[in-house]
Amino acid sequence: MFALYITHPQVLIDPAVPVPDWGLSERGRERALLAAAAEWAGGIGRFVASTERKAIETADIVSAGRRPVETDHAMGENDRSATGFLPPDAFEKAADWFFAHPEESFHGWERAVDAQARIVSAVERALTGHDPAIPVAFVGHGGVGTLLKCHLKGTPIKRDGDQPPGGGNLFAFRLADRAVTCDWTPMESWKGM
């Protein structure tokens, strides 16, 4: 059977609100609703989300009340609280640096190697004792999702494996051997396994 890693779609950006408290924008909600209506969404037997608001909202919408949503703080995005909000251009430059220097901290950010170890451990912990016949969806964030995908593919940490802009993408991997079977795809476009 398979697992999905789903990133939250577009959010309401508000520099006055801490990033973990940002919610989905109208466009983000529309995309999550489209994904919830897809045939694959009805087959997911378990949802595990980051504790950040945008991830919980995405999981709640995609699960459509068919399954409870579990949360795990360790699935959160890489900790960037040291710099606070960065305007989009500055953020993209910082993210480039974060992926290019995985063993160093960008101005106090969590290092990429540490964020990768955290997300990999969170996913493995959730899969311990999980029935491999039940598809599971992990709902979180682009940065740690990319770090997880790099780990599963056995590739070095690099931004070239990052999701397309806008969020709301997913990749799939087999539960049996953790092999990635589908690269980043918009969640509302994915046709399932």
Summary of the structure (lengths in Angstrom):
residues: 193
radius of gyration: 15.5
end to end distance: 9.0
largest distance: 43.7
contacts: 625
relative contact order: 0.23
helix: 40%
strand: 17%
